Amino acid sequence: ETASGLLRNSDLVMYDRTTESLWQQFTGEGIIGDLAGAKLIFLPSSIVSFADFQEAHPDGVVLSRDTGFNRRYGQNPYVGYDTIGSSPFLFRDEIDGRLQAMERVVTVSLEDEGVDVAYPLGVLSEVGVINDNQGGLDLVVFHTRGTASALGAQLIATAQDVGSTGVFDPNLDGQTLTFQRDGNNDIVDEQTGSTWNVLGQAVDGPLAGQQLTPVVHGDHFWFSWAAFKPDTVIYSTSQ
């Protein structure tokens, strides 16, 4: 797929070269053309620091900057885009005022259960781990520091640390695990004391080598998510 140059709710609209149908990046849905109404399959993915990726996947493949083209890799053309309190770029619709427009949220859509939920990053980064149940399904949300914002400073590497997130099914081999931060600020499960990384891998303890099942999630600005998912439940620590 290729960028069409179009935006909808300030979100990129793509087109595929085979049918030239238009696709909404946010929803993965065909919106105009032969494939209108079709939906792409979402794959679990996370935005993490290279350090976290390298530690988890020491033999992982890394995209080279030696592309033969002169590009400003590592630079952000939208300096200050993510500043809290600012107005979203090219967004003209009404903003859901339950959260600030540019607040980052970790989001999950449970289509079969009819539930959309948003975890404000301000809450998640403070507690480090959220154990939750939505629509009858157990969820655990991780946060770790060390990942720079791609939309803050001109040089991405010097931007504000917004951290990384992961969402997982906490059920493993018939046991429901609950998680917390320990005194070293590591993520540990209460049942075995094993240590876990933001990618859902047990890296130390009795469960070392085990992998939690990822749940498809997004890292979005609130205004964008709310525009497409207006009935979203916002998680709070009082729940």
TORSEVEX-193255 format. One record per residue (C-alpha): x, y, z; residue in three letters; residue number from 1. Coordinates in steps of 0.5 Angstrom, whole numbers, plus 500, padded with zeros to 3 digits. Example, Ala and Ser with C-alpha at 12.3 -4.5 7.8 and 13.67 -1.06 7.14 Angstrom:
u = 525	v = 491	w = 516	r = Ala	k = 1
u = 527	v = 498	w = 514	r = Ser	k = 2
REM end
This chain:
u = 500	v = 500	w = 500	r = Glu	k = 1
u = 502	v = 507	w = 499	r = Thr	k = 2
u = 500	v = 514	w = 502	r = Ala	k = 3
u = 495	v = 517	w = 498	r = Ser	k = 4
u = 496	v = 524	w = 501	r = Gly	k = 5
u = 489	v = 524	w = 504	r = Leu	k = 6
u = 487	v = 525	w = 511	r = Leu	k = 7
u = 481	v = 523	w = 515	r = Arg	k = 8
u = 480	v = 525	w = 522	r = Asn	k = 9
u = 488	v = 527	w = 522	r = Ser	k = 10
u = 489	v = 520	w = 520	r = Asp	k = 11
u = 493	v = 517	w = 514	r = Leu	k = 12
u = 489	v = 515	w = 508	r = Val	k = 13
u = 493	v = 509	w = 504	r = Met	k = 14
u = 491	v = 506	w = 497	r = Tyr	k = 15
u = 493	v = 499	w = 494	r = Asp	k = 16
u = 497	v = 499	w = 488	r = Arg	k = 17
u = 493	v = 493	w = 485	r = Thr	k = 18
u = 485	v = 496	w = 486	r = Thr	k = 19
u = 487	v = 503	w = 488	r = Glu	k = 20
u = 482	v = 502	w = 493	r = Ser	k = 21
u = 483	v = 507	w = 499	r = Leu	k = 22
u = 484	v = 505	w = 506	r = Trp	k = 23
u = 484	v = 508	w = 513	r = Gln	k = 24
u = 490	v = 507	w = 516	r = Gln	k = 25
u = 487	v = 507	w = 523	r = Phe	k = 26
u = 482	v = 502	w = 522	r = Thr	k = 27
u = 485	v = 498	w = 517	r = Gly	k = 28
u = 478	v = 498	w = 513	r = Glu	k = 29
u = 477	v = 500	w = 506	r = Gly	k = 30
u = 473	v = 506	w = 505	r = Ile	k = 31
u = 473	v = 507	w = 498	r = Ile	k = 32
u = 474	v = 503	w = 491	r = Gly	k = 33
u = 473	v = 496	w = 490	r = Asp	k = 34
u = 475	v = 493	w = 497	r = Leu	k = 35
u = 471	v = 498	w = 501	r = Ala	k = 36
u = 468	v = 495	w = 507	r = Gly	k = 37
u = 474	v = 490	w = 507	r = Ala	k = 38
u = 478	v = 490	w = 513	r = Lys	k = 39
u = 486	v = 488	w = 514	r = Leu	k = 40
u = 488	v = 483	w = 519	r = Ile	k = 41
u = 491	v = 487	w = 525	r = Phe	k = 42
u = 498	v = 484	w = 528	r = Leu	k = 43
u = 500	v = 485	w = 535	r = Pro	k = 44
u = 506	v = 490	w = 535	r = Ser	k = 45
u = 509	v = 495	w = 540	r = Ser	k = 46
u = 513	v = 501	w = 539	r = Ile	k = 47
u = 520	v = 500	w = 543	r = Val	k = 48
u = 527	v = 502	w = 544	r = Ser	k = 49
u = 532	v = 499	w = 540	r = Phe	k = 50
u = 535	v = 497	w = 546	r = Ala	k = 51
u = 529	v = 493	w = 549	r = Asp	k = 52
u = 529	v = 490	w = 542	r = Phe	k = 53
u = 536	v = 488	w = 541	r = Gln	k = 54
u = 536	v = 485	w = 548	r = Glu	k = 55
u = 530	v = 481	w = 547	r = Ala	k = 56
u = 532	v = 479	w = 540	r = His	k = 57
u = 540	v = 479	w = 539	r = Pro	k = 58
u = 539	v = 476	w = 532	r = Asp	k = 59
u = 534	v = 481	w = 530	r = Gly	k = 60
u = 534	v = 484	w = 523	r = Val	k = 61
u = 535	v = 492	w = 523	r = Val	k = 62
u = 533	v = 496	w = 517	r = Leu	k = 63
u = 539	v = 499	w = 514	r = Ser	k = 64
u = 540	v = 507	w = 513	r = Arg	k = 65
u = 544	v = 505	w = 507	r = Asp	k = 66
u = 538	v = 506	w = 502	r = Thr	k = 67
u = 542	v = 510	w = 496	r = Gly	k = 68
u = 537	v = 516	w = 498	r = Phe	k = 69
u = 539	v = 522	w = 502	r = Asn	k = 70
u = 534	v = 522	w = 507	r = Arg	k = 71
u = 534	v = 526	w = 514	r = Arg	k = 72
u = 533	v = 519	w = 518	r = Tyr	k = 73
u = 532	v = 520	w = 526	r = Gly	k = 74
u = 529	v = 527	w = 525	r = Gln	k = 75
u = 522	v = 529	w = 526	r = Asn	k = 76
u = 519	v = 534	w = 521	r = Pro	k = 77
u = 513	v = 536	w = 526	r = Tyr	k = 78
u = 517	v = 539	w = 532	r = Val	k = 79
u = 512	v = 540	w = 538	r = Gly	k = 80
u = 507	v = 536	w = 535	r = Tyr	k = 81
u = 505	v = 532	w = 541	r = Asp	k = 82
u = 505	v = 538	w = 546	r = Thr	k = 83
u = 500	v = 537	w = 551	r = Ile	k = 84
u = 495	v = 543	w = 551	r = Gly	k = 85
u = 496	v = 544	w = 543	r = Ser	k = 86
u = 491	v = 543	w = 538	r = Ser	k = 87
u = 491	v = 537	w = 533	r = Pro	k = 88
u = 494	v = 538	w = 526	r = Phe	k = 89
u = 489	v = 539	w = 521	r = Leu	k = 90
u = 484	v = 536	w = 526	r = Phe	k = 91
u = 477	v = 540	w = 525	r = Arg	k = 92
u = 472	v = 536	w = 528	r = Asp	k = 93
u = 469	v = 536	w = 536	r = Glu	k = 94
u = 474	v = 534	w = 541	r = Ile	k = 95
u = 472	v = 529	w = 546	r = Asp	k = 96
u = 474	v = 533	w = 552	r = Gly	k = 97
u = 474	v = 527	w = 557	r = Arg	k = 98
u = 482	v = 527	w = 556	r = Leu	k = 99
u = 486	v = 532	w = 553	r = Gln	k = 100
u = 487	v = 532	w = 546	r = Ala	k = 101
u = 494	v = 530	w = 545	r = Met	k = 102
u = 494	v = 526	w = 551	r = Glu	k = 103
u = 497	v = 519	w = 549	r = Arg	k = 104
u = 493	v = 513	w = 551	r = Val	k = 105
u = 494	v = 505	w = 550	r = Val	k = 106
u = 488	v = 502	w = 547	r = Thr	k = 107
u = 485	v = 496	w = 546	r = Val	k = 108
u = 479	v = 494	w = 541	r = Ser	k = 109
u = 475	v = 488	w = 543	r = Leu	k = 110
u = 470	v = 487	w = 537	r = Glu	k = 111
u = 467	v = 480	w = 540	r = Asp	k = 112
u = 465	v = 483	w = 546	r = Glu	k = 113
u = 463	v = 490	w = 544	r = Gly	k = 114
u = 468	v = 494	w = 548	r = Val	k = 115
u = 473	v = 499	w = 547	r = Asp	k = 116
u = 478	v = 501	w = 552	r = Val	k = 117
u = 483	v = 507	w = 553	r = Ala	k = 118
u = 489	v = 507	w = 558	r = Tyr	k = 119
u = 492	v = 514	w = 559	r = Pro	k = 120
u = 499	v = 514	w = 559	r = Leu	k = 121
u = 499	v = 518	w = 565	r = Gly	k = 122
u = 496	v = 513	w = 569	r = Val	k = 123
u = 500	v = 507	w = 566	r = Leu	k = 124
u = 507	v = 510	w = 567	r = Ser	k = 125
u = 505	v = 512	w = 574	r = Glu	k = 126
u = 503	v = 505	w = 576	r = Val	k = 127
u = 508	v = 501	w = 571	r = Gly	k = 128
u = 503	v = 495	w = 570	r = Val	k = 129
u = 495	v = 495	w = 570	r = Ile	k = 130
u = 492	v = 488	w = 571	r = Asn	k = 131
u = 485	v = 489	w = 568	r = Asp	k = 132
u = 478	v = 485	w = 566	r = Asn	k = 133
u = 474	v = 488	w = 560	r = Gln	k = 134
u = 468	v = 484	w = 557	r = Gly	k = 135
u = 470	v = 478	w = 561	r = Gly	k = 136
u = 477	v = 478	w = 558	r = Leu	k = 137
u = 483	v = 478	w = 563	r = Asp	k = 138
u = 488	v = 484	w = 560	r = Leu	k = 139
u = 495	v = 486	w = 563	r = Val	k = 140
u = 498	v = 493	w = 561	r = Val	k = 141
u = 506	v = 494	w = 561	r = Phe	k = 142
u = 510	v = 500	w = 561	r = His	k = 143
u = 517	v = 501	w = 561	r = Thr	k = 144
u = 521	v = 507	w = 560	r = Arg	k = 145
u = 527	v = 509	w = 555	r = Gly	k = 146
u = 523	v = 510	w = 549	r = Thr	k = 147
u = 523	v = 517	w = 546	r = Ala	k = 148
u = 517	v = 521	w = 543	r = Ser	k = 149
u = 518	v = 521	w = 535	r = Ala	k = 150
u = 514	v = 527	w = 535	r = Leu	k = 151
u = 517	v = 532	w = 540	r = Gly	k = 152
u = 524	v = 534	w = 539	r = Ala	k = 153
u = 527	v = 536	w = 532	r = Gln	k = 154
u = 532	v = 530	w = 533	r = Leu	k = 155
u = 528	v = 524	w = 536	r = Ile	k = 156
u = 534	v = 521	w = 540	r = Ala	k = 157
u = 533	v = 527	w = 544	r = Thr	k = 158
u = 526	v = 528	w = 545	r = Ala	k = 159
u = 522	v = 526	w = 551	r = Gln	k = 160
u = 522	v = 519	w = 554	r = Asp	k = 161
u = 515	v = 517	w = 553	r = Val	k = 162
u = 516	v = 510	w = 554	r = Gly	k = 163
u = 514	v = 503	w = 551	r = Ser	k = 164
u = 508	v = 499	w = 552	r = Thr	k = 165
u = 505	v = 492	w = 551	r = Gly	k = 166
u = 498	v = 489	w = 552	r = Val	k = 167
u = 498	v = 481	w = 554	r = Phe	k = 168
u = 493	v = 476	w = 556	r = Asp	k = 169
u = 496	v = 474	w = 563	r = Pro	k = 170
u = 493	v = 467	w = 563	r = Asn	k = 171
u = 499	v = 462	w = 562	r = Leu	k = 172
u = 499	v = 454	w = 562	r = Asp	k = 173
u = 492	v = 455	w = 566	r = Gly	k = 174
u = 494	v = 460	w = 571	r = Gln	k = 175
u = 492	v = 467	w = 571	r = Thr	k = 176
u = 498	v = 471	w = 573	r = Leu	k = 177
u = 498	v = 478	w = 576	r = Thr	k = 178
u = 503	v = 483	w = 575	r = Phe	k = 179
u = 507	v = 489	w = 579	r = Gln	k = 180
u = 513	v = 493	w = 580	r = Arg	k = 181
u = 518	v = 491	w = 585	r = Asp	k = 182
u = 523	v = 495	w = 589	r = Gly	k = 183
u = 528	v = 495	w = 583	r = Asn	k = 184
u = 522	v = 497	w = 578	r = Asn	k = 185
u = 522	v = 491	w = 574	r = Asp	k = 186
u = 515	v = 487	w = 572	r = Ile	k = 187
u = 514	v = 481	w = 576	r = Val	k = 188
u = 509	v = 476	w = 577	r = Asp	k = 189
u = 506	v = 475	w = 584	r = Glu	k = 190
u = 505	v = 468	w = 583	r = Gln	k = 191
u = 512	v = 466	w = 581	r = Thr	k = 192
u = 516	v = 472	w = 582	r = Gly	k = 193
u = 519	v = 471	w = 575	r = Ser	k = 194
u = 521	v = 478	w = 572	r = Thr	k = 195
u = 518	v = 480	w = 565	r = Trp	k = 196
u = 520	v = 485	w = 560	r = Asn	k = 197
u = 515	v = 490	w = 556	r = Val	k = 198
u = 515	v = 485	w = 550	r = Leu	k = 199
u = 512	v = 480	w = 555	r = Gly	k = 200
u = 518	v = 475	w = 555	r = Gln	k = 201
u = 520	v = 472	w = 562	r = Ala	k = 202
u = 527	v = 474	w = 563	r = Val	k = 203
u = 529	v = 471	w = 570	r = Asp	k = 204
u = 526	v = 466	w = 575	r = Gly	k = 205
u = 522	v = 460	w = 575	r = Pro	k = 206
u = 518	v = 462	w = 568	r = Leu	k = 207
u = 524	v = 464	w = 564	r = Ala	k = 208
u = 523	v = 463	w = 557	r = Gly	k = 209
u = 516	v = 463	w = 557	r = Gln	k = 210
u = 512	v = 468	w = 553	r = Gln	k = 211
u = 505	v = 472	w = 554	r = Leu	k = 212
u = 500	v = 472	w = 548	r = Thr	k = 213
u = 500	v = 479	w = 546	r = Pro	k = 214
u = 493	v = 483	w = 545	r = Val	k = 215
u = 493	v = 487	w = 539	r = Val	k = 216
u = 493	v = 494	w = 542	r = His	k = 217
u = 495	v = 501	w = 539	r = Gly	k = 218
u = 499	v = 507	w = 542	r = Asp	k = 219
u = 495	v = 513	w = 540	r = His	k = 220
u = 493	v = 521	w = 541	r = Phe	k = 221
u = 486	v = 521	w = 545	r = Trp	k = 222
u = 483	v = 526	w = 540	r = Phe	k = 223
u = 485	v = 521	w = 534	r = Ser	k = 224
u = 482	v = 515	w = 538	r = Trp	k = 225
u = 476	v = 518	w = 540	r = Ala	k = 226
u = 474	v = 520	w = 533	r = Ala	k = 227
u = 474	v = 513	w = 531	r = Phe	k = 228
u = 472	v = 510	w = 537	r = Lys	k = 229
u = 467	v = 515	w = 541	r = Pro	k = 230
u = 464	v = 510	w = 546	r = Asp	k = 231
u = 471	v = 508	w = 549	r = Thr	k = 232
u = 471	v = 507	w = 556	r = Val	k = 233
u = 477	v = 510	w = 559	r = Ile	k = 234
u = 481	v = 506	w = 565	r = Tyr	k = 235
u = 482	v = 510	w = 572	r = Ser	k = 236
u = 485	v = 507	w = 578	r = Thr	k = 237
u = 478	v = 508	w = 581	r = Ser	k = 238
u = 475	v = 502	w = 577	r = Gln	k = 239
REM end
